[in-house]
């Protein structure tokens, strides 16, 4: 992942001393500076590190300098007087610095680049437990890209919001993004806001049209840094100019298929918005479950929203299909989405599918008697009005009435109650209008959406439109209006009679199903009921309450609110999840953006005429986290026109789904059938343009198996992954647990850093929890840093915890890296350790029998565009025998700070191991990164070259044809030739620019290699004391124990790695490929059958931090026949005794009274 802005890092700060310069005389041959020295003084705004220095005539030197804080290079010409005014420090360590501060400073630096140590760091500080396919998308694809330009097109319900949130976290941790825009359908905006806040602690503002219009003269897009807005707001002509002024670090588009274009000459406003965002964003992520329509050319246009060069021609997509791989594109089908393996009752491990089965059933019923008479009369009224409207072509009032009659027929299909309310409302509006009949007859209809837009309306918008349409009539005089009112009143009274009789067929079917499915007997079994209309919702709630059910609702007029705000959507959702209500009745307001995996039974009380709505409704319960097969009941009146149409359509779709054995049929209905297809067919029927014999043919004209097969099983779908490399992901996940930054580590660092900052942290009686005092001013100053991208620090913070579960269960604020208070403490610790870094420090070690020196280096891998790809911390140990070895960065955790010796050993003045570091660490580091980068860039470069070359060849042909026409004197030929040549020059220039950019992305070099600090390690003075000597392990005994344990773990079928020389706090790692379990194993050997074992501070600390996977294996009788005792899980809970002299811990073997058995491990962690 590239980085545009350098992250703040730690550098040495010089101890003050002025440069001794001779007074007078010729200084041209004197070089008073040398590389590595630090210059401070009034000449510079920050300490400067000398990189190069050259004489430039008498008394002048040209120095190449790098800012310690900014990392910016500058060249300065310095005079003798300038140098005399500067404080200069040499970077040779004296080892008399504060060892405690040096260790704290290194921890601060390491936590600043924690994403380099913890491969899933963004996950470690988020409230999510991702699935394998989510980890693969973010950490195997997105964060590895030089620039994120990506289409994530997993099947519906895959948790794309979680993947987007993790990406935001990772990019922020790397200092890559600050300004973020999320574009989504309007009804998903609050879901995005809520999930990003709750799962990732990211605060986004939902920007609406009123917010923009209400701030005259202020561009809200520029004012806000993290924005969520709706797709259809952002595309508007009055909104685009303001949006076009803004450059975004990251743009995320949800339901991005809505931006697709039919072809080059038919680009929708949404597509043009996509082009604008593409050109104004550094990183762009498109999310959709339906990325293509089976048409490569259409898909090529869609992918141009990511990279117009790589997909400038359809040839690029065809090549991708041949290779089954495309840059910037990832799609996984439901078959590929599985959980990590779980242990079954028989001891085997199984990866269960994320998605359960969907079982649709049709709840058929027929209407008769008074209910049929009402249906027949209302339908005749609707048809009569619709025919009149169809005859008055061009009359806007006629179009309005046509809209209204269509709504009436839908309401009639929904419930008698909904129909009665509409009839009464219209009669009342017309009656009120009769007080000024002339005004009524001339009432202009409101601006009407087209049918497709109407299908996208939320229920509140549709109800508002219906109220406006109720005042529009086709009547030509007052008598006609009175006649219509009378008919409406009569129909309403008839409907009231049907309601009063209480024998509605659909309601009876609902009660029967509730009894059959056991809802009356099982109050713990939850049910979700969908209806299109608020009136039907109110009616159902009354009936369900009368039957004894606890009922809640969600509809479009409810505020999003919060879980603690009664009457809001979130409160109703939470009540349903917690079981406080058994039945949730919802309109389409709950069709998207609400997750109800707690329920597995759905009743579609009325069938939406837009088939896409069915998939959206099912997606509320059929998503990851659902553990039951989902039952979907569709209520259909088989003896009504609407019922027959919808039942026939659903039956046909299910037949096609069974034939293809692919649930994707439901996902792509919208690509085969326009959203308003059913609406148009029925409106034409009511208007008399279709007869009964034509209805089914027109309805199912395009609904054939071949069309769905073209999309679901097209060659384009061959780009979709149907299987994950689960073994690789399980091992990566386990290895990430080994390296993750844990709450204990953060809590310890905060405790030490707070003391240095003067911040009081009062411990609470909860794990890793405390109450901070007033924020010191020395921390508040960091808000003014140019690279501070977080919120301002609070004057006082509430109670905090570094542990997610503790924070969530006790309503504490969760503090992690990335929290403003943590970052301020980290920066203060960095600043406070500079003197210690410059001087170095001395430490005592129980394990060293001779002095040694530790040198800590940082190095960066940077590409040709100046982006930092990776930054690492390296530790080299140098011994007196001129040997070197790489050590872990936290090696100081095993050592005790010590005073500098009066007579430093020779190891203190050993030369810095720069050459050894370069050969044994830096070259392998850069080689690995180059290989990874080349693989990524070459895939893109191949598509860019193929695509743009194809475009140039077409333009060559076009130029040739135009030139021939010019020779023949063709009209307009000269203009066409000039246009083709201009276009050819533009594309050729684009290709050259892209080639240069890709060349620079390939050019990965080492930069900023710098020694940060040094430490002198001396054998502990108590090392040979009798009390300590008896505790020290015998090397031969330890190696015998190592061999015994490694053989045992290998026999269990595990992948075993010896890491005992890396100072990790354990000796081996053991990974079980079948279960995905990783054990961090500390091995202790005893020569006899009993004795004492010793833990170092680092081993004890890691045992406490990794309790879920840390094991202690004790091998006894190593001098004879070695015996592995029962392995001990979570040894930190054992009664260890502290040896204060050396800060180590010991335990007698007979204290292990209840060791865990191996076969019990399945119950743990």
Order of alpha helices (4+ residues) and beta strands (2+ residues): beta-beta-beta-beta-alpha-beta-alpha-alpha-alpha-alpha-beta-alpha-beta-alpha-beta-alpha-alpha-beta-alpha-alpha-beta-alpha-beta-alpha-alpha-beta-beta-beta-beta-alpha-alpha-alpha-alpha-alpha-alpha-alpha-alpha-beta-alpha-beta-alpha-beta-beta-alpha-beta-alpha-alpha-alpha-alpha-alpha-alpha-alpha-alpha-beta-beta-alpha-beta-alpha-beta-alpha-alpha-beta-beta-beta-beta-beta-alpha-alpha-alpha-beta-alpha-alpha-beta-beta-beta-beta-alpha-beta-beta-beta-beta-beta
